[in-house]
Amino acid sequence: MAYHIYYYYYNANYIQFSIVIYCVYNHLLILFVVCCLQPVVKHAVSVSSYASSASPSSSRRGSIDSTDQDQSTMKITISELEEKYKKAMMTNAQMDNEKAALVAEVDILKDTLEEQEEMMYEIQREARDKHRDLEFKKREAAGLHNEVSILREMLEQRDKLIEVIIFMSQFP
């Protein structure tokens, strides 16, 4: 069983480090990754400890070959992870931009809705005023029709009286 610890670091203000630890147990690779926000690889240092009891020179030679191979595999894996990270960051930036655009659109729609609600309340108030005026005019027209009917009756009665007076004046 071999335990290998690879320490990768990048000296930047916002990146601390990332550590990749893997264990080989019964020909199975178990990989543990502990990383910061941006796992960028600049330098690699390896430390190995072995629990096997093989000869020192053969185990060192085998471990150097496997360590070089493992380092290249890890560098490829890390570069793939970096690429995925860059894509994820681009996606996040794009989504943030879309979110900002949608928030702005929501604000515009809210303002539009508020203006339309104000217009609707104004139109409803005008409609109520017009309805009151219409009802007043209807009552006024009904009153005038009533008055016209009364005046017509009065005219008819006057005409009848005039006819009676004329008729009566013919007979002295």
C-alpha positions as CSV (number, residue, x, y, z in Angstrom):
1,M,0.0,0.0,0.0
2,A,1.4,3.4,-1.0
3,Y,0.3,6.8,0.1
4,H,1.3,9.8,-2.1
5,I,0.7,13.4,-1.2
6,Y,1.0,16.0,-3.9
7,Y,1.0,19.6,-2.9
8,Y,0.1,22.0,-5.7
9,Y,0.2,25.7,-5.1
10,Y,0.0,29.0,-7.0
11,N,1.3,32.1,-5.4
12,A,-1.4,34.7,-6.0
13,N,-3.3,37.0,-3.6
14,Y,-6.7,35.2,-4.0
15,I,-5.5,31.6,-4.3
16,Q,-4.2,29.7,-1.3
17,F,-3.5,26.1,-2.4
18,S,-5.1,22.9,-3.4
19,I,-4.0,19.4,-2.2
20,V,-4.5,16.2,-4.1
21,I,-4.1,13.0,-2.0
22,Y,-4.6,9.6,-3.4
23,C,-4.2,6.1,-1.9
24,V,-3.6,2.9,-3.8
25,Y,-5.1,0.0,-2.0
26,N,-5.5,-3.4,-3.6
27,H,-4.9,-1.9,-7.1
28,L,-7.8,0.6,-6.6
29,L,-7.2,4.3,-6.9
30,I,-9.0,6.4,-4.2
31,L,-8.7,10.1,-4.9
32,F,-9.3,12.8,-2.4
33,V,-9.2,16.4,-3.6
34,V,-9.2,19.4,-1.3
35,C,-9.1,22.7,-3.2
36,C,-9.7,26.4,-3.0
37,L,-11.8,28.6,-5.2
38,Q,-9.3,28.5,-8.1
39,P,-7.1,25.4,-8.3
40,V,-4.4,26.6,-10.6
41,V,-1.2,24.5,-10.8
42,K,2.2,26.2,-11.1
43,H,4.6,24.0,-9.2
44,A,4.3,20.4,-8.0
45,V,6.2,18.7,-5.1
46,S,5.7,15.1,-4.2
47,V,6.3,13.2,-0.9
48,S,6.0,9.4,-0.7
49,S,5.9,6.9,2.1
50,Y,5.6,3.2,1.5
51,A,4.4,0.4,3.8
52,S,5.8,-2.4,1.6
53,S,8.9,-4.3,2.5
54,A,10.5,-4.5,-1.0
55,S,14.2,-3.7,-1.6
56,P,15.0,0.0,-1.3
57,S,16.5,0.4,-4.7
58,S,13.8,-1.4,-6.7
59,S,11.0,0.3,-4.8
60,R,12.5,3.7,-5.3
61,R,12.9,3.1,-9.0
62,G,9.4,1.8,-9.3
63,S,8.0,4.6,-7.2
64,I,9.8,7.2,-9.3
65,D,8.4,5.8,-12.5
66,S,4.9,5.5,-11.0
67,T,5.3,8.9,-9.4
68,D,6.2,10.6,-12.7
69,Q,3.3,8.8,-14.4
70,D,1.0,9.8,-11.5
71,Q,2.2,13.4,-11.7
72,S,1.5,13.6,-15.4
73,T,-1.9,12.0,-14.8
74,M,-2.6,14.4,-12.0
75,K,-1.5,17.4,-14.1
76,I,-3.9,16.3,-16.8
77,T,-6.7,15.9,-14.3
78,I,-5.9,19.2,-12.8
79,S,-5.8,20.9,-16.2
80,E,-9.2,19.3,-16.9
81,L,-10.5,20.6,-13.6
82,E,-9.1,24.0,-14.3
83,E,-10.9,24.0,-17.7
84,K,-14.1,23.0,-16.0
85,Y,-13.6,25.7,-13.4
86,K,-13.1,28.3,-16.1
87,K,-16.2,27.2,-17.9
88,A,-18.1,27.2,-14.6
89,M,-16.9,30.7,-13.9
90,M,-17.9,31.9,-17.3
91,T,-21.3,30.3,-16.9
92,N,-21.6,32.0,-13.5
93,A,-20.7,35.3,-15.0
94,Q,-23.1,34.8,-17.8
95,M,-25.8,33.8,-15.4
96,D,-25.1,36.9,-13.2
97,N,-25.4,39.1,-16.3
98,E,-28.7,37.4,-17.3
99,K,-29.9,37.8,-13.7
100,A,-29.0,41.5,-13.7
101,A,-30.8,41.9,-17.0
102,L,-33.9,40.0,-15.7
103,V,-33.9,42.1,-12.5
104,A,-33.8,45.3,-14.6
105,E,-36.6,43.9,-16.8
106,V,-38.6,43.1,-13.7
107,D,-38.1,46.6,-12.4
108,I,-39.2,48.1,-15.8
109,L,-42.3,45.8,-15.8
110,K,-43.1,46.8,-12.2
111,D,-42.9,50.5,-13.2
112,T,-45.1,49.8,-16.2
113,L,-47.6,47.9,-14.1
114,E,-47.7,50.8,-11.6
115,E,-48.2,53.3,-14.3
116,Q,-51.0,51.2,-15.9
117,E,-52.6,50.8,-12.5
118,E,-52.6,54.6,-12.0
119,M,-54.1,55.0,-15.4
120,M,-56.7,52.4,-14.6
121,Y,-57.7,54.1,-11.4
122,E,-57.9,57.5,-13.2
123,I,-60.1,55.9,-15.9
124,Q,-62.3,54.3,-13.3
125,R,-62.7,57.6,-11.5
126,E,-63.6,59.3,-14.8
127,A,-66.0,56.5,-15.6
128,R,-67.7,57.0,-12.2
129,D,-68.0,60.7,-12.8
130,K,-69.4,60.2,-16.3
131,H,-71.9,57.6,-14.9
132,R,-73.0,60.1,-12.2
133,D,-73.4,62.7,-14.9
134,L,-75.4,60.3,-17.1
135,E,-77.7,59.3,-14.2
136,F,-78.2,63.0,-13.5
137,K,-79.0,63.7,-17.1
138,K,-81.4,60.7,-17.3
139,R,-83.3,62.0,-14.2
140,E,-83.3,65.5,-15.7
141,A,-84.5,64.2,-19.1
142,A,-87.3,62.1,-17.3
143,G,-88.3,65.3,-15.4
144,L,-88.4,67.3,-18.7
145,H,-90.5,64.6,-20.4
146,N,-92.9,64.7,-17.5
147,E,-93.0,68.5,-17.7
148,V,-93.6,68.3,-21.5
149,S,-96.4,65.8,-20.9
150,I,-98.0,68.1,-18.3
151,L,-97.6,71.1,-20.7
152,R,-99.2,69.2,-23.6
153,E,-102.1,68.3,-21.3
154,M,-102.5,71.9,-20.4
155,L,-102.4,72.9,-24.0
156,E,-105.0,70.3,-24.9
157,Q,-107.2,71.6,-22.0
158,R,-106.7,75.2,-23.2
159,D,-107.5,74.3,-26.8
160,K,-110.7,72.6,-25.5
161,L,-111.6,75.6,-23.5
162,I,-111.0,77.8,-26.5
163,E,-113.3,75.6,-28.6
164,V,-115.9,75.7,-25.9
165,I,-115.7,79.5,-25.7
166,I,-115.9,79.8,-29.5
167,F,-118.8,77.4,-29.6
168,M,-120.5,79.3,-26.8
169,S,-119.9,82.7,-28.4
170,Q,-121.8,81.5,-31.5
171,F,-125.0,81.3,-29.4
172,P,-125.8,84.5,-27.7
